[in-house]
Amino acid sequence: MTDRTDGPGQARWAEPQDLAALPSVEASGDALFAAAGIVFPPGPTVIEELSESARVLVLGDPPVGFAALTTVDGLPYLEQISVHADHTGKGLGGVLLRAAIEESPSGLTLLTFRDIPWNGPWYRRFGFTDLPRAAWGPELRAHWAAETAAGLHALGPRLAMRRA
């Protein structure tokens, strides 16, 4: 997997003992969205709601960042990527995303905020392109509908993206 010398090392698959630290990593990362005017509704974090079939890459021990991968419409899907707020701006998100891409040779799909600099524009720098609605499968459509019902789309424009 991808390595970077100025961070906490190489991305690795999470061990059971890593999982307890991940909600606080996500919550600290979510605080950065508040500065952009996006305040997530109260409730469990994305990482706390993932199914047991999710695969999670982490950086550091204890983890300072993670990328959670699931399957949507039979294809790899990036459910969440998060870096602890104390470790942002060091390229760690890129290390995690490159590792997720390497682990998804058939491509990677995601839903994200269109205009937040560390969302849509950031993913474009890694080769992701907008995925037109006509190309969405039934599970991606259901994921979109669930996000809408949870109020996520009211916080800012969202889009589906894919890296082939």
Secondary structure, DSSP 4 states (H G I P E B T S, - for coil): ----TTTT---EEPPGGGGGGHHHHHHHHHHHHHHTT--PPSS--HHHH--TT-EEEEETTTTSEEEEEEEETTEEEEEEEEE-GGGTTSSHHHHHHHHHHHT-TT-EEEEEESSSTTTHHHHHHTT-EE--GGG--HHHHHHHHHHHHTTGGGGS-EEEEEE-
